[in-house]
Structures are given as C-alpha cells and as structure tokens.
C-alpha cells in the first residue's frame, strides 16, 4: 500500500494520511464504513461511479460493518 500511495505524492503534494481508530463514532470514518458495506452488498463485477443519491443521516444509522 505504501508504494501505491507514494505514486500519488507528485500529484497530491499536500496529501496527509492519518490513522483513525475504527468504530468510535468518527463521522467520516463511519460513513466510509457504511459505504463500503453497500458496495460489498452490490457485488458489482466492474468498478463504476456510485450514481444514486447519498442520504448521509440514513447511512450513518445503518449497523456498523
């Protein structure tokens, strides 16, 4: 993963990665967790943009993954 991230550095010179403890209520992390769950449930064969409306409060009410 480190080598993949280092490839981004020239195009994103201000990129800063920070460790976030999971499942302690950090809204952005919790939202990412719920979005990952939705993506896994869909079982799409190919990567495609998510085109549906995202209702953040509803997503955050879903159970944690």
Buried (B, 14 or more C-beta within 10 A) or exposed (E): EEEEEEEEEEEEEEEEEEEEEEEEEEEEBBBBBBBEBBEEEEEEEEEEEEEEEEEEEEBBEEEEB
